[in-house]
């Protein structure tokens, strides 16, 4: 079957949720509520990769103004391909499409983060030119 990459719609939420569970496990809040809000935000973009009617991967991008640079930066927040479809070039195609959009919009920097142990993802990012390494520190709060 043919791979299609397109902007996500609210109707893709159920399958995106399954991919998020594969990546992170259960949500700490309402993925549906957050997804609805994100889709309405002009600075948010979510792409899905579909084979037939099955969403096999997704990637999302947030753009934001940065005072220090005096320009817009962009960050890939989530990026996952279902385990059974990894190694087939789907992630590469999703990432290439996001990089194209990043360049078309003339954002200044593209950021992405990955767990240090996720060597496969890091290799992919570097292969496509995302190779300036920085440290991202994180703090989580639970209700």
C-alpha positions in Angstrom: 0.0 0.0 0.0 1.0 3.6 -0.6 2.3 5.8 2.2 0.5 9.2 2.5 1.7 12.1 4.7 -0.8 14.8 5.4 -1.9 17.3 8.1 -3.6 15.6 11.0 -7.3 16.0 11.6 -9.2 15.5 14.8 -10.5 12.2 13.4 -6.8 11.0 13.6 -6.8 11.4 17.4 -7.6 7.8 18.3 -4.7 6.4 16.3 -2.4 9.2 17.4 -3.3 8.3 21.0 -2.3 4.7 20.4 1.1 5.8 19.1 1.5 8.1 22.1 0.7 5.2 24.4 3.3 3.1 22.5 5.8 5.9 23.1 5.0 7.1 26.6 2.3 4.9 28.1 -0.8 6.4 29.6 -1.4 10.2 29.5 -1.3 12.3 32.6 -4.1 14.5 31.3 -6.5 14.6 28.4 -4.8 14.0 25.1 -8.1 14.8 23.3 -8.4 18.2 25.0 -4.8 19.1 24.3 -5.0 17.9 20.7 -8.1 19.9 20.0 -6.5 23.1 21.4 -3.3 22.4 19.5 -5.0 22.0 16.2 -6.6 25.4 16.6 -3.2 27.1 17.2 -1.6 28.7 14.2 1.8 27.9 15.6 1.2 24.1 15.7 1.5 21.6 12.9 0.9 17.8 13.1 1.5 15.5 10.3 0.5 11.8 10.1 1.8 9.0 8.0 -1.0 6.7 6.8 -0.9 3.4 5.0 -4.5 2.7 3.9 -6.6 4.0 6.7 -4.0 3.2 9.4 -1.9 6.0 11.0 1.5 4.4 11.3 3.4 7.5 12.5 3.1 11.1 13.4 5.3 14.2 14.0 4.3 17.5 15.4 6.0 20.9 15.4 5.6 24.0 17.5 6.8 27.4 16.4 7.5 30.2 18.8 9.0 33.7 18.8 12.4 33.9 20.4 13.4 37.4 21.8 17.1 36.6 21.9 17.3 35.6 18.2 14.6 38.1 17.1 13.2 35.2 15.0 10.9 32.3 15.2 12.3 29.0 16.3 10.6 25.6 15.9 10.6 22.4 18.0 9.6 18.9 17.2 7.7 17.9 20.2 6.5 14.4 19.4 7.7 12.0 16.7 6.9 8.3 16.6 6.4 5.5 14.1 4.7 2.3 15.3 7.1 -0.4 16.2 5.9 -2.8 13.5 6.6 -0.2 10.8 10.0 1.0 11.9 13.0 0.6 9.6 10.8 1.2 6.4 11.7 4.8 5.8 8.5 6.2 7.3 10.2 8.2 10.0 12.7 9.6 7.5 9.8 10.8 5.2 8.0 12.4 8.2 11.1 14.2 9.3 12.0 15.3 5.8 8.5 16.9 5.4 8.8 18.7 8.7 12.3 20.0 7.7 10.8 21.2 4.4 8.1 23.1 6.2 10.6 24.5 8.7 12.7 25.9 5.8 9.6 27.1 3.8 8.5 29.1 6.8 12.1 30.5 7.3 12.3 29.6 11.0 15.7 30.3 12.4 16.4 27.1 14.4 14.8 23.6 14.6 15.0 21.8 17.9 14.3 18.2 18.7 15.0 16.1 21.8 15.5 12.5 22.3 16.5 10.2 25.2 20.2 9.7 25.2 19.7 5.9 24.8 17.5 6.4 21.6 20.5 5.9 19.3 18.3 5.1 16.3 16.4 8.5 16.5 19.6 10.4 17.1 21.2 8.8 14.0 18.2 9.8 11.9 18.3 13.4 13.2 22.0 13.7 12.4 21.6 12.1 9.0 19.1 14.8 8.1 21.3 17.7 9.4 20.0 18.1 12.9 23.3 17.7 14.6 24.1 20.6 17.0 24.0 18.8 20.4 22.7 20.5 23.5 21.4 19.4 26.8 17.8 19.5 27.6 16.8 19.3 31.3 13.3 18.5 32.3 11.1 18.7 35.4 7.8 16.9 35.6 5.0 17.8 38.0 2.1 15.6 38.8 -1.3 16.5 40.2 
